[in-house]
Amino acid sequence: MAVLRLDVPIQAPITAMFGRIPVFEPLSIFGGGGVGVGFTDVKASDTVVYGSQDATSLAYQVTAGLGYAFTESVHWSVGWRYVDMGDVSMSLTDGLIDRGSFSIDLGAHEFTTALRFSFWRIPFLGGE
């Protein structure tokens, strides 16, 4: 899945509204999304009926959250992500008779946290 994420520092708006608050200067918000292909292989069974289905569908995700830079090399973030891998429908059978069908929505809401360490950064290509 190809993902694009944009981090936006919020130091300027906070300073404009409330004046300089040093603890909020390293704070940033982020948002992003991605699109790709989801390959799923679902199998369901109990002691009587069983079913299986392979599916390929459009998959996407949306993400948002807050980031905080403790230092230039240490960054912490908390966020939310919604991932949707499409729907899968399958028939259930006991080997002889069709016992019905069901479908499942392969989507999930996730809450994430990350601690990132940067050991070396590629210098900006604008001449610095």
N, C-alpha and C positions, 0 to 999 in steps of 0.2 A: 504494500500500500504506500503510495507516495503521499507524504505529509508535509504541510507548510505550517510553520509556527512563527508568530510575530510577537516579540517582546517590546513593550512600550514603557519607558521609564515615566513615572508620574511626579517627578520632582518639581518640574515647572508649574503644573496646575496647582499643586499643594502650596508652593511658595507664593503664587499669585493670589490664592484665596486666603491663606492663613499666615503668611510670612514664612520665614525659614524655620523648619522643624527638623533638626539634624537626624533624628531617628528614622524619619520617613524618606530621607534622600536616596537610600539604596533600594527603595521599593519599586516594583514594576508589576504591570499586569500583562497577561499573555492570552492569546487566542489563536486558534488554528483549526485546520481541518485536513482531511485526506480522502482520497478516492482510490479504490483498487478492485481486485477480484477476490471473492471469497469462495474457497473450496471447502465443502463440508461433507462428512461421511457420518451419518447418523444411524445408529442401530438401537432398536428397542426390543425388549424381550421380558417375559415372565415365564412361569412354568407352562402356560397354555398357548399363548399367541406370540408371534414375533414379526418383525418387519425391519427393513433397512432401506436407506435411500442415499444416493450420492447426488450432490447438487453443486452447481456453479452459479454464482449470482454476483451482482454489483454489491460491493461493500464500501462503507464510508464511516468516517468518524468526525466528531466535533469536540474541541477541547477548549477549556478556559481556566484561568487561575491567577494566582499571585506569586511573585518571586521576590526574593530578598537577597542582596549581595552582602554577605558578611565581610568579605575582603574582595580584592580583584580576582582572586583565584577560587574562592569558595562561594557557591550560590545555592540557596535552598528554595524549593518551590512546593506549593500545594495546589491541587487543581481537581477538575472534574473532566471526565471524558465519557462521551456516548459513542458506542461502537455498534453498528448494525451490519450483520452478515447476511441479511435476507431471511426468507421463510423456507421451510422444508416441510413437505407433505409426504406421508407414506401410508400405504395400506397395511393392515394387520391381518395375519392369517394364522390358522392353526395347522397348516400343511394341506388341508383339503378345502376348507370353506373360508371365504373372505369374511372377516369379523369386524370390518369397519375401517376407518382411517382416522388419522389425526394429523394436525400440523403444529409446528413449533416456530415461534419467532426468535431468531438468533440475534437478539439485541441486548446490550448491557450498559448500565450506568456504573461508572467506576470512579472512586475517589482515590487520588494518587498523591504521593509525596516523594520528593527526590532531593538528594544532596549531591551536588556536582562539584568536582575538583578539576580545575584547569591547570595542567602542568606547563603547557606551552601554547601560545596563540600565534596564528599566522598573522604577520603584520598587515595592516590595512593597505590595500593596493593603490590608495590615492596619493602616495608620495611621502607618507610619514615613515 
